[in-house]
Structures are given as structure tokens and as C-alpha cells.
Amino acid sequence: LIAVLIAFMALIPIVGAFIGCIVGALLILLIDPFKALFFVIMFLVLQQIEGNLIYPHVVGGSVGLPSIWVLMAVTIGGSLMGIVGMLVFIPLVSVIYSLIGSWVRQREKCEKSA
């Protein structure tokens, strides 16, 4: 039941999963405080793994960016423009990455010709 709650709450960007975690932790706290603490720790560990390893890899693969560029785009976009920035900066960085790549390939081709 708690997992279903967290799954539905995770559909809310940024804070949804954490709201689900708080509700789940409160329910578990009624039964066993140590299990509630373990639940919160495991939740935070899994959120970090998903946010810092899995998400950048999956999104990077779909837009053709290395994971570190996706992580940078989400971080900078989120700090500058919030949730909208996170969504806008990934395609923006993808375009910039492609333009830089084309520019570098063109310079290499010119240097080989000279």
C-alpha cells in the first residue's frame, strides 16, 4: 500500500515522491520507529541513485547527450528557472552540444586539409 502511494505521488514533479515518503514513514512509525528510519534512509538512497545515475543515463541516451551533460543541464536549469528550467535546459544543452560537436569536427577537417 505504501509503495503504491509513493508511486502515484512520484508523478508529481520534484516533491511528490518525498510527500509519499513522509506519509509512508508516518504510517510505519506507528508500528516500529526503527523500521520507519530504515524506510526513510532506503528511500533517500534510492532517490539519489535514480536522480544522479539512472535519470541522466536514460535521458542522455534519448537525446544523445552524455550523462554528465544531462546532470549539468538539469542542475543549472533547475537553479535558474525551477521545474520549467529542468525541462527546457535538456533540449537546449543538446542543441549546444551538437553545435559544438559540429564546430569541432569542421575545425579538425580544416586543420587536416591545411
C-alpha positions in Angstrom: 0.0 0.0 0.0 2.8 2.4 0.9 4.7 1.6 -2.4 1.5 2.3 -4.4 1.1 5.6 -2.6 4.7 6.6 -3.4 4.4 5.5 -7.0 1.3 7.7 -7.5 2.9 10.6 -5.6 6.1 10.3 -7.7 4.0 11.5 -10.7 4.1 15.0 -9.1 7.4 16.5 -10.2 10.2 17.2 -7.6 8.2 16.9 -4.3 5.7 14.1 -5.0 7.9 11.2 -4.0 9.0 13.0 -0.9 5.4 13.6 0.2 4.7 9.9 -0.3 7.8 9.1 1.7 6.6 11.3 4.6 3.2 9.7 4.6 4.7 6.2 4.4 7.2 6.9 7.2 4.4 8.2 9.4 2.4 5.1 8.8 5.4 2.8 9.5 6.3 5.0 12.6 3.0 3.9 14.2 4.3 0.3 14.1 8.0 0.5 14.6 10.2 3.6 14.7 13.4 1.7 13.6 11.6 0.4 10.5 10.4 3.9 9.7 14.0 5.2 10.0 15.2 2.4 7.8 12.4 3.2 5.3 13.4 6.8 5.1 17.1 6.0 4.7 16.4 3.5 1.9 14.1 5.9 0.2 16.7 8.6 0.2 19.4 6.3 -1.1 17.2 5.1 -3.9 16.2 8.6 -4.8 19.9 9.6 -5.1 20.7 6.6 -7.2 17.7 7.3 -9.5 18.4 11.1 -9.7 22.1 11.0 -10.2 22.8 7.8 -12.1 19.7 6.4 -13.8 17.9 9.5 -14.9 20.8 11.2 -16.6 21.8 8.0 -18.4 18.2 7.3 -19.7 17.5 10.9 -20.7 21.0 11.3 -22.1 20.6 8.3 -24.3 17.3 9.5 -25.7 18.6 13.0 -26.6 22.2 11.9 -27.5 23.9 13.6 -24.6 26.5 12.1 -22.2 25.1 11.7 -18.7 27.2 14.4 -17.1 25.8 17.0 -19.6 22.2 16.0 -18.7 23.0 16.2 -15.0 24.5 19.7 -15.6 21.5 20.8 -17.7 19.0 19.7 -15.0 21.0 21.3 -12.2 21.6 24.6 -13.9 18.1 24.7 -15.4 16.5 23.9 -12.0 18.6 26.5 -10.2 17.8 29.3 -12.7 14.2 28.6 -13.7 12.9 25.8 -11.4 10.9 22.9 -12.9 10.5 24.7 -16.3 14.2 25.2 -16.5 14.8 21.5 -15.9 12.6 20.6 -18.8 13.8 23.4 -21.1 17.6 23.1 -20.5 18.0 19.4 -21.6 17.0 20.1 -25.2 18.8 23.5 -25.1 22.0 21.8 -24.0 21.5 19.1 -26.6 21.4 21.7 -29.3 24.5 23.4 -27.9 26.3 20.1 -27.6 25.5 19.3 -31.3 26.6 22.7 -32.5 29.9 22.5 -30.6 30.5 19.0 -31.9 29.9 20.1 -35.5 32.2 23.1 -35.0 35.0 20.9 -33.6 34.6 18.4 -36.5 34.7 21.2 -39.0 37.9 22.7 -37.4 39.5 19.2 -37.4 38.7 18.8 -41.1 40.1 22.3 -41.9 43.3 21.5 -40.0 43.8 18.2 -41.8 43.3 20.0 -45.2 45.9 22.6 -44.4 
